[in-house]
Amino acid sequence: MSNSSPEAPPLVTRVVAEAIGTLVLVFGGVGTALFAADAAVGPAGSPMGVGYLGVALAFGLTVVIGIYAWGPISGGHFNPAITLGLTIAGRLTWKEAVGYWAGQVVGGIVASTLLVLVGLFGPSGWLSTAQRGGFASNGFADQSPAGFGLGGTIVAEIVLTCIFVMVVAGSTSTRAPAGFAGIAIGLALTLGLLVAIPIDNGSLNPARSIATAIYGGVGAISQVWAFIVFPLIGGALAGILHKALFPEPKAL
């Protein structure tokens, strides 16, 4: 997640990297939520599902993988809120940001479409049941895993996304030790989702929310606006705070 430079790859190359990274993020994280979170009981009577912890770790691990694989190309955002925050902080231009957003949304939608394709070959009725259940979409009120209302979503998504994006900005600063940003960012996302999943299924990423909402039915589509607006607000706040409090040191 370094600053753009004359040596950076062409924008189209970086956009493709963002699309691939977001695809991996959504396929890995949402796939875990759909296929493994509440898996059937094993032959010895022990539950085989990974639960909230497993889903949060899956998202965190995919971010770590993506940052080390494609971060050297695009910076490894895979999240419109991160792109917004880093653009406000001065790391990208707005032209670059628009390209990144396009790649991220397309990559996420391709991933959720691939998950639907997998579901078509699942047990009878699996896909329709998953879609009736929201297809791991984000939601509040009657769409919330634990029944939290819109107010809970507003606070959680803004605060947790702001913290997450500040970790991204800080760990990729020129002050930070080189080579460790991916670990810090993956752990920060895991922590944020451990808090957010019971509240609203944990977004912190508009591209992830859009990708699942398009297959999650009317309820998911009707509420997806919240998971676009509030993570973006959190990301923007992070960019403003980082730029104001921790400006990059000037070159000697």
C-alpha positions as CSV (number, residue, x, y, z in Angstrom):
1,M,0.0,0.0,0.0
2,S,2.7,2.4,-0.9
3,N,2.4,5.7,-2.5
4,S,2.1,6.0,-6.3
5,S,5.4,6.6,-8.0
6,P,6.8,7.0,-11.6
7,E,8.0,3.4,-11.3
8,A,4.5,2.1,-10.4
9,P,2.8,-0.2,-12.9
10,P,0.2,1.3,-15.3
11,L,-3.1,2.1,-13.7
12,V,-4.9,-0.6,-15.7
13,T,-2.5,-3.2,-14.3
14,R,-3.1,-2.0,-10.8
15,V,-6.8,-2.1,-11.3
16,V,-6.6,-5.7,-12.4
17,A,-4.5,-6.5,-9.3
18,E,-7.2,-4.9,-7.1
19,A,-9.9,-6.9,-8.9
20,I,-8.1,-10.2,-8.4
21,G,-7.3,-9.4,-4.7
22,T,-10.9,-8.5,-4.0
23,L,-12.0,-11.6,-5.7
24,V,-9.8,-13.7,-3.4
25,L,-11.0,-11.8,-0.4
26,V,-14.7,-12.3,-1.1
27,F,-14.4,-15.9,-2.4
28,G,-12.3,-16.9,0.7
29,G,-14.1,-14.9,3.4
30,V,-17.7,-15.2,2.1
31,G,-17.1,-18.8,1.0
32,T,-16.1,-19.7,4.5
33,A,-19.2,-18.0,5.9
34,L,-21.4,-19.9,3.4
35,F,-19.8,-23.3,3.4
36,A,-18.1,-23.7,6.7
37,A,-19.5,-21.4,9.4
38,D,-22.3,-23.8,10.3
39,A,-21.2,-27.0,8.7
40,A,-22.9,-30.3,9.6
41,V,-22.0,-32.3,12.7
42,G,-19.2,-34.8,12.1
43,P,-19.5,-38.6,12.3
44,A,-18.3,-38.6,16.0
45,G,-21.0,-36.0,16.9
46,S,-18.6,-33.1,17.0
47,P,-19.6,-29.8,15.2
48,M,-17.5,-29.1,12.1
49,G,-18.4,-25.5,11.6
50,V,-15.8,-22.8,12.1
51,G,-18.2,-20.2,13.5
52,Y,-17.7,-16.5,13.8
53,L,-14.0,-16.9,14.7
54,G,-13.3,-19.0,11.6
55,V,-15.0,-16.5,9.3
56,A,-13.2,-13.5,10.8
57,L,-9.9,-15.4,10.4
58,A,-10.7,-16.4,6.8
59,F,-11.2,-12.7,5.9
60,G,-8.0,-11.8,7.7
61,L,-6.0,-14.5,6.0
62,T,-7.2,-13.6,2.6
63,V,-6.1,-10.0,3.2
64,V,-2.6,-11.1,4.2
65,I,-2.4,-13.3,1.2
66,G,-3.6,-10.6,-1.1
67,I,-1.3,-7.9,0.3
68,Y,1.9,-10.0,-0.1
69,A,0.8,-11.4,-3.6
70,W,-0.6,-8.2,-5.2
71,G,0.3,-5.4,-2.8
72,P,3.6,-4.8,-4.7
73,I,1.6,-4.1,-7.8
74,S,-1.4,-2.0,-6.6
75,G,-0.8,-1.4,-2.9
76,G,-3.2,-4.1,-1.9
77,H,-6.4,-2.2,-0.9
78,F,-9.2,-4.6,-2.0
79,N,-11.6,-2.3,-0.3
80,P,-13.2,1.0,-1.4
81,A,-13.0,2.4,2.2
82,I,-9.2,1.9,2.2
83,T,-8.8,3.5,-1.2
84,L,-10.9,6.5,-0.1
85,G,-8.9,6.9,3.1
86,L,-5.5,6.7,1.5
87,T,-6.6,9.0,-1.3
88,I,-7.6,11.6,1.3
89,A,-4.3,11.0,3.1
90,G,-2.5,11.8,-0.2
91,R,-1.4,8.4,-1.2
92,L,-3.4,8.2,-4.5
93,T,-5.0,10.6,-7.0
94,W,-8.7,10.7,-7.4
95,K,-8.3,9.3,-10.9
96,E,-6.5,6.3,-9.5
97,A,-9.2,5.9,-6.8
98,V,-12.0,5.7,-9.3
99,G,-10.2,2.9,-11.2
100,Y,-9.5,1.0,-7.9
101,W,-13.1,1.2,-6.9
102,A,-14.2,-0.2,-10.3
103,G,-11.8,-3.1,-10.0
104,Q,-12.8,-3.8,-6.4
105,V,-16.5,-3.9,-7.1
106,V,-16.1,-6.1,-10.2
107,G,-13.7,-8.5,-8.5
108,G,-16.2,-8.9,-5.6
109,I,-19.1,-9.6,-7.9
110,V,-17.2,-12.1,-9.9
111,A,-16.3,-13.9,-6.6
112,S,-19.9,-14.0,-5.4
113,T,-21.0,-15.3,-8.8
114,L,-18.4,-18.1,-8.6
115,L,-19.8,-19.0,-5.1
116,V,-23.3,-19.2,-6.6
117,L,-21.9,-21.5,-9.3
118,V,-20.4,-23.7,-6.6
119,G,-23.8,-23.7,-4.9
120,L,-25.5,-24.9,-8.0
121,F,-23.7,-28.2,-7.6
122,G,-24.4,-28.5,-3.9
123,P,-27.0,-30.6,-2.1
124,S,-30.6,-30.2,-3.2
125,G,-32.0,-26.9,-2.0
126,W,-28.7,-25.6,-0.6
127,L,-28.4,-22.6,-2.9
128,S,-32.0,-21.5,-2.5
129,T,-31.7,-21.8,1.3
130,A,-28.5,-19.8,1.3
131,Q,-30.1,-17.1,-0.7
132,R,-33.2,-17.0,1.5
133,G,-30.8,-16.6,4.4
134,G,-29.2,-13.6,2.7
135,F,-26.2,-15.3,1.1
136,A,-23.9,-14.0,4.0
137,S,-25.0,-10.5,3.2
138,N,-24.7,-7.7,5.8
139,G,-27.8,-6.4,7.5
140,F,-29.4,-4.8,10.5
141,A,-32.6,-5.2,12.4
142,D,-34.3,-8.4,11.2
143,Q,-31.3,-9.0,8.9
144,S,-28.7,-8.8,11.8
145,P,-27.3,-12.1,13.2
146,A,-28.0,-11.0,16.7
147,G,-30.9,-8.5,16.1
148,F,-28.9,-5.2,16.3
149,G,-30.6,-2.2,14.8
150,L,-29.4,0.5,12.4
151,G,-27.8,2.5,15.1
152,G,-25.5,-0.4,16.0
153,T,-24.5,-0.7,12.4
154,I,-23.8,3.0,12.1
155,V,-21.5,3.1,15.1
156,A,-19.8,-0.3,14.4
157,E,-19.1,0.3,10.7
158,I,-17.8,3.8,11.1
159,V,-15.6,3.2,14.2
160,L,-14.3,-0.2,13.1
161,T,-13.6,0.9,9.5
162,C,-11.9,4.0,10.8
163,I,-9.6,2.0,13.1
164,F,-8.9,-0.5,10.3
165,V,-8.0,2.1,7.7
166,M,-5.8,3.9,10.3
167,V,-4.0,0.7,10.9
168,V,-3.5,0.3,7.1
169,A,-2.2,3.9,6.8
170,G,0.0,3.6,9.8
171,S,1.5,0.2,8.9
172,T,2.3,1.3,5.4
173,S,3.8,4.6,6.4
174,T,7.4,5.3,5.6
175,R,8.0,5.2,9.4
176,A,6.8,1.6,9.7
177,P,9.1,-1.4,9.5
178,A,9.1,-2.8,6.0
179,G,7.5,-6.1,5.3
180,F,5.1,-6.4,8.2
181,A,2.1,-4.4,7.0
182,G,0.2,-7.4,5.6
183,I,0.3,-9.1,9.0
184,A,-0.9,-6.0,10.9
185,I,-3.6,-5.4,8.4
186,G,-4.9,-9.0,8.4
187,L,-5.0,-9.1,12.2
188,A,-6.8,-5.7,12.3
189,L,-9.5,-6.9,9.9
190,T,-9.9,-10.1,11.9
191,L,-10.3,-8.2,15.1
192,G,-12.8,-5.8,13.6
193,L,-14.9,-8.6,12.2
194,L,-14.9,-10.5,15.5
195,V,-16.8,-7.4,16.9
196,A,-18.9,-6.7,13.8
197,I,-20.1,-10.1,12.7
198,P,-22.7,-10.6,15.4
199,I,-23.9,-7.0,14.9
200,D,-24.4,-6.9,11.1
201,N,-22.4,-9.8,9.6
202,G,-19.3,-7.5,9.4
203,S,-18.7,-5.4,6.4
204,L,-15.9,-2.8,6.8
205,N,-15.8,-3.1,3.0
206,P,-18.4,-1.9,0.5
207,A,-17.2,-4.1,-2.3
208,R,-17.8,-7.2,-0.1
209,S,-21.3,-6.0,0.8
210,I,-22.3,-5.2,-2.8
211,A,-21.0,-8.6,-3.9
212,T,-23.2,-10.6,-1.6
213,A,-26.2,-8.3,-1.6
214,I,-26.9,-8.9,-5.3
215,Y,-27.5,-12.6,-4.5
216,G,-29.0,-12.1,-1.0
217,G,-32.5,-11.2,-1.9
218,V,-34.7,-8.1,-1.4
219,G,-33.7,-7.7,2.3
220,A,-30.0,-7.6,1.5
221,I,-30.4,-5.2,-1.4
222,S,-32.7,-2.9,0.6
223,Q,-30.0,-2.5,3.3
224,V,-26.8,-2.5,1.3
225,W,-26.7,1.3,1.2
226,A,-25.7,1.3,4.9
227,F,-22.7,-0.9,4.2
228,I,-21.6,1.4,1.4
229,V,-22.1,4.7,3.2
230,F,-20.9,4.0,6.7
231,P,-17.7,2.1,5.9
232,L,-16.8,4.9,3.5
233,I,-17.4,7.5,6.2
234,G,-15.1,5.5,8.5
235,G,-12.5,5.3,5.8
236,A,-12.7,9.1,5.1
237,L,-12.3,9.9,8.8
238,A,-9.3,7.6,8.9
239,G,-7.7,9.5,6.0
240,I,-8.4,12.9,7.6
241,L,-7.1,11.8,11.0
242,H,-3.9,10.2,9.6
243,K,-3.1,13.2,7.4
244,A,-3.7,15.6,10.3
245,L,-2.0,13.6,13.1
246,F,0.7,11.6,11.4
247,P,1.8,13.3,8.2
248,E,4.5,11.6,6.3
249,P,8.0,12.9,7.1
250,K,9.5,15.1,4.4
251,A,12.4,13.7,2.5
252,L,15.8,15.2,3.5
